Amino acid sequence: MNRHSKMLKEFSLNKSQAELINKMQKSRKAVEVNANGTSGYKIKAGVNSGKILKHLKKTPVNI
């Protein structure tokens, strides 16, 4: 029975860890991309506040 109880404990532990990770991922807030007409993410706090990261630029295609 020791083999079965070890398997049940491991399964229970893995299941509880998976539930915790799932709850943590669902509670994350998404960043505002393309807010206020920008084509990137604007930093709101800190030393670099006001800077925009990762501008999405499209280059014109020469025909």
PyMOL commands that set and color helices and strands:
alter all, ss='L'
color gray80, all
select helices_A, chain A and resi 2-27+35-37
alter helices_A, ss='H'
color red, helices_A
select strands_A, chain A and resi 41-42+52-53
alter strands_A, ss='S'
color yellow, strands_A
deselect
rebuild
show_as cartoon
